Amino acid sequence: MNRYAVYILFLFFTSLSLAQKLVVQTEEDLLYREDQFYIGVSYNVFAFTPSGMNPEGISAGFQFGFLRDFPINKRRNLAIAVGAGFSYDQFGQNLFINENEDGTTTFEILDSNQDFLRNRLGLSVIEAPIEFRWRSSTPTNYKFWRVYAGFRLGYTIWSQSSLKTFNETIKIRNITELEKLRMGASLSLGYNKFNLFAYYSINPFFNEDAITNDGQKVNFHGIKLGLIFYIL
């Protein structure tokens, strides 16, 4: 075999090897996305509360769900993600929610002279999150910076107000004036699996019929601050 044939064979196999690498890389790029499960914990507070309404005790929540990633640019570091999830939140405060004998709901802000052990509002919500995503990831790098801004549409499937005193516990479920449809804006940012999370409830928790016994509207919103973990 002459030297020209050797050169030709060398170039052929080299080109074949490079082509295989390019095909693998291209297929890898086409499949690269950040489909993720998420789980998070938060500290919850109210915003725009009636005068005299204050936080009391522990206010916390957790969430979990799944997001499907749809990259929108060639590098695939920008994406839209949609999914489904669940959240449970408790808010400790001094707004006592009760029912009269005729079934109407009453709202009373408890002052410091009224002793109680615990007063909480609890909510369970099914959510449909949507996010606009930026990340510094690559097809082979799973530790990266991320900023995810989004919107969440939810529906309240369970609610309960619970007041515990030294003598009794009063529970009211499925509060009539509660806005079951939940809308909120979310933001998560961080590195790798550890990310800060913030959520703001765009619409108030209660409708226009929720009025305290001293004539104030119960139209407060919710804020959640915590950590969220994304799992591939």
N, C-alpha and C positions, 0 to 999 in steps of 0.2 A: 504494500500500500504506500503510495507516494505521499509526500508531505502535504500536498494540496488537499488530498482526501482527508488526512488527519485534521487539518484546519477546518474543513467543512463540517466534519463530524463534531469537532469541538464546539464550533459555533452553533450547530444544530441543538446539541444537548444543553448548552448554556442557555440558549433562547427558550427551549422547552421548560427548563427549570424556572427561569424568570417568569414565564407565562403562567406556570402553575402557581407561583407565589402571588402573582397579580390577581389570578382568579380567586384564590383563597381570601385575599385581602378584600376584594370586591364583595364576595359573598358575606364576609364578616361585617363589612360596612352596611350592607343591605339589611342585615338582621339586627344591627345594633340599636337598642332602645332601652329605656329605663322602666320597664314594667315593675311595679313595686307594691309590696304590702307595707302598710304603715301602722304604727302604734304610738300613742302619745299620752302624756299626762299634763295637767295644767292646774294653775291656781286661778280661781274665778273671782271677778269683782263686778259690781254694778256701776253703771254710768247714768247720769241724769235722773237720780232718785228723788222722790218727794222729800220735802223738808222734814228732818227728824229721822229719816230712815238711815240706819247705819249697819255695817257688817258686824256679824256676831259669830264667833266660832270658826270652824273650818269650812272653807269653800273650795272644792276641788272637783276635778273631772278626769275622765279618760276617754280615749277614742281609738278606733281601729278601722281598717278598711283596705281597699285595693284600688290602684290607679293604673289605667292603661295609657301607655306613652305613645304619642304620635309625633315624631320629629318633623320639623318644617323647613330645615335647611340642609345643605349638602354635608356640612361638618357634623350635623346631628347633635349639636349642643344647644339648640333651641327647639322647644317642643310644646305641644298642647297635650294635656293629660286629662282624662275623664275617668270617673270611677264611682264606687259605692262604698258607704261606710256607716258606722254607728257611733254615737257619742252618748255618754251619760254624765250629767253634771249636777252638782249640789251647790246651792248658794245659802250660806248662813247669814241671817239678817234678823231684824226686829219687826218685820211686817207680818202681822198675824192675819192669816186668811182663814175664814170660817164660813159656815152656812147658817142662816136662820131656819126656823121651823118651816117656813114656806118655800125653802130651797134657794133663796137668793143668797148671793155671795157677799160677804162683808170683808172689808180691808181696814185693819186698825194698826197704827204704828205704836208699838209698845214703848213706854218711856222707862227710864232707869228705876222707877219705883215699883215696876211690875216684875217680880222675880220669875224667871223661867230657866230651865236647864239647857234647852236647845230649841231652835226654830229654824227650819230649813225648807227650801223649795228645791225639789228634785225633778229632773227632766230626762227622758230617754228619747233620742231623736235618730231617725234614719236619714242619712245624708247622701246627696249626690254632688261630690266636689268636682270642680273643674279648675285646672291650673295652667298658667303660662310659665314655662320653665326655661331657666338658663343654668348651664352647668359647665364645668371645665373638664369633663370626662372625655375619654377616648374609648374605642372598642376594647382595649386591653387594660385600661386604668379604672379601677373600681373605687379608688379613694380620690375624691375631688370636691371642689367647692360648688355650692349650689345656692340659687335664689329662686324660690317658687312663690309666685303671687297668684291668688286665686279667689274664687267665689264658691260659696256653698249654699245649696238649696236643700232644706230639710223639712221633715214632717214629724211632729211630736206624737209619739205613739203611747206615751205614759207620762203623767205628771202627778205630783203629790206635794202638798204643803203639810208639814208635820211640826206641831208645837208640843214640847214635852215640859211639863211643870213638875213640881214635887209631888203632886197628887194625881195627875192624869196625863194622858197623851191624846191629843186631838189631831186626827188625820183627815185631810180633804183631798180626794183624788179626782182627776179629770175635771179641772176647774173650768167652768163655762166661759169665763172671760179671757182665758188664755189663748193667745194667738198660736195655733198649732203649726201654721206655716212659718218656717224659720229661714231667714236670709242673712248671710254674713260674708264678710271679706276676711281672707286669711293670708298670712305671710309666713314662710319658713325659710331660714337661711342657716348655713353652717358648712361643716366639712365632714366628709365621710358619713357615718351613721348618726352622729350627734348634731342635732340641729335645734335652734331656737324656733319657737312657734308662737304666733300671735293671731287672735281671732277677735273680730268686732261684730256684734249683732246689729245689722242694719235696721231691722224693724224692732219695735218694743216687744216685751214679753206679753203684755196685756192690751186688749182693745179699749175703745173709748168708754165702755161701760164700767170699767174698773175705776172706782172712786173711793178714796179713803173716807172714814167717818167724819173727818174735818174738811172734806171737800177738795182734796188734792187728787190729781190724775196719777194713776199708777202706770206711768209710761216709760219706765226705765229700760235701759239696754244692758247687754252683757259684754264683758271683755274677758278673754281667756289668754293667759300667758304661761308658757311652759316649754316642754321639750317634745320633739317628735323624732321617731326613729324610722328610717326607710330600710326595708329589707328586700333584696332582689329575689 
